[in-house]
Structure formats: C-alpha cells, structure tokens
Amino acid sequence: MSGKVKVTQIASAIRRPAYQGRTLVGLGLNKMHRSKVLEDTPAVRGMIATVQHLVKVEPAE
C-alpha cells in the first residue's frame, strides 16, 4: 500500500466506547465533518477499521 487516503468523520463519538473516541483523535478527527489526508499505512488502516462506522474513507488526489 502506498499513497494517501482522505478520512472524514461522519458520526459522533458520543455514547461510544472511549477507545473509539481516542482512535478518532489519533486520526486527527474530533468533530463532525472534519477531514484529514493521511498516509495509507497498515497502522492507519487498522485505526480506520476500528472506527469504520464513524468515518468515510476516500482516495486522496
């Protein structure tokens, strides 16, 4: 894997387990509809998988 991915938070971490909120912060997200462009690494993919129901993932241009 190489390149970048755009991760956008589409759901709130309120009423979710604390580790999911901490994972969002680790991805650089903490408010709804914020986006970050991140390196597409196995570590980032693992974090995305943990909160896949709270984020939208797209390839970055």
Buried (B, 14 or more C-beta within 10 A) or exposed (E): EEEBBBBBBEEEBEEBEEEEBBBBEBBEBEEEEEBBEBEBEEEBBEBBEBBEEBBEBEEBE
